[in-house]
Structures are given as C-alpha cells and as structure tokens.
C-alpha cells in the first residue's frame, strides 16, 4: 500500500474515474434491458463496459493497456479457478436436494432439457446419457463461450480495478470495496428480474462480495487476470445452466434456488470466509 498522501489521492482519483466511466458506459444498456425488449446483445455489451472503462482510464492516465496482467500465470490457479466455482455450485444444489428445497429432475424433465440442447436426432439417449453429455458440453464449450463475455468484466474488475485498490487498501478492503461496487453495478438487472427485490438484493450482495474475496485471492496469487475470467464463467454456467435444469423446485422454497437464492449465498459466504482467512494468513 502507498503511504504518500499525494500518491494515495491520485490513486483514489483514478479509482473514482474508473467507477464513473463504468456506470456511465453501462447506463444505456441497462436502460435498453429494462425499457426495451431484453436481449443477450445488451447483456454482452454490459459485460464489456468494465473493460472499456479500464482502457479509457488507462488512456487518460497515460498508461498502456499492456500494463495489465495479461500473462497466463501458473496452471495451478487456472485449474483451481475451474474447480472451486464448480464445487460451490454443486454443494449448493446437493444441500437443496438433501434438505428438501428441491429434488432431482424427472426423466421427462431431463428429456426436455436434452431437446433444448439439441441432443436428439443422434439416436435414442437415456436420461443418464443426456445428463452426462449435457454437463460435459456445458462444462467445456459453454464455459469457453461464457468466457468471451466474462473477459470483458474481468479485464475491468480484476485486471485493473482491484490492482488500483490494492495501492490504498488491505486485501480485506480491496475485496469488500470491489465486491460492493461490482454488486451495485448489477442493480438495474436485479430490480428488473427479481421477484423479491429486498431478499435477492441481500443474497446477491453476499454472493458477489464472497466471490470477490476468492477471485481477488486467485488474481493476486497468479498475478494474472485469466483465473478470474475462467472462475466467473464457470460460476455462471454451473449455477445458471447446469444445476437448475437438474432440479425440480419444491413449492414455497423457490427463494432457496439459483444465483440469487439463499442457499447459494450461504455456501459462497463460507467459501469467501475461508479464502479471506487464507489470504490474511499468507499476508496477501
């Protein structure tokens, strides 16, 4: 952390310039989603706004885009950045199934899922085969596709933003501050898509701040933005596209499910606390 007051002041100016640019660039697309017909195009554009904001900030400050941590880093952190989000998503749904907030999908539901994924027309497949093929395809091809959009977010949030914050804040401060800003940046989408705004705001903020601790840990350990890109993509795919179709919701327990669900908030919070303690112990 910087100690010189004038240097710290300059860093805070850079941080707030970036934040203002992110929200300003995102506003038209948030408006389009909320007021026009929702489209994946708008979501993809939104996810690239942090990267564009980072590039503009660097240009204004006379710094090169190449100064970001583009190197691939240690493969260990790449592997862990796939494993950890997949693990916490699986634990979330295992608990949902075990505690009776939902149950495993029926053969008919899995068959419908297979149709949506285009797995018919290549012979007769059992529900088990459909499930295995779907998980493999979504866990690889879909993760690669999702990485194209999470790259835009992570260039901004983990490639640029947390490194600026690190100059003036501790690891804890970096994780909390970046998590709050990252979560608040999503608020128009939360308002638009939420059924219970207060509950989902609370759970979403817990999830995002918890993820921020984990992603900051792997970003700083690897000195690379790529683990965060993969981590974000894997988390989205498993919690949005793999596990929900395998689950039948119990009536009255819908608020326990999904990325804004209570169970996901609990599980990610436990993981976040673990990585927070790990980072403190390692003096990160």
C-alpha positions, 0 to 999 in steps of 0.5 A: 500500500502507498503511504504518500498522501499525494500518491494515495489521492491520485490513486483514489482519483483514478479509482473514482474515474474508473467507477464513473466511466463504468456506470456511465458506459453501462447506463444505456444498456441497462436502460435498453434491458429494462425499457426495451425488449431484453436481449443477450446483445445488451447483456454482452455489451454490459459485460464489456463496459468494465473493460472499456472503462479500464482502457479509457482510464488507462488512456487518460492516465497515460498508461498502456493497456499492456500494463495489465496482467495479461500473462497466463500465470501458473496452471495451478490457479487456472485449474483451481479457478475451474474447480472451486466455482464448480464445487460451490455450485454443486454443494449448493444444489446437493444441500437443496436436494438433501434438505428438501428445497428441491429434488432431482429432475424427472426423466421427462424433465431431463428429456426436455432439457436434452431437446433444448440442447439439441441432443436428439436426432443422434439416436435414442439417449437415456436420461443418464446419457443426456445428463452426462453429455449435457454437463460435459458440453456445458462444462467445456464449450459453454464455459469457453463461450461464457468466457468471451463475455466474462473477459470483458468484466474481468479485464475491468474488475480484476485486471485493473480495478482491484490492482488500483485498490490494492495501492490504498487498501488491505486485501480485506478492503480491496475485496469488500470495496470491489465486491460492493461496487461490482454488486451495485453495478448489477442493480438495474438487472436485479430490480428488473428480474427479481421477484423479491427485490429486498431478499435477492438484493441481500443474497446477491450482495453476499454472493458477489462480495464472497466471490470477490474475496476468492477471485481477488485471492486467485488474481493476486496469487497468479498475478494474472487476470485469466483465473478470474475470467475462467472462475466467473464463467464457470460460476455462471454456467454451473449455477445458471445452466447446469444445476437448475435444469437438474432440479425440480423446485419444491413449492414455497422454497423457490427463494432457496434456488439459483444465483440469487437464492439463499442457499447459494449465498450461504455456501459462497459466504463460507467459501469467501470466509475461508479464502479471506482467512487464507489470504490474511494468513499468507499476508496477501 
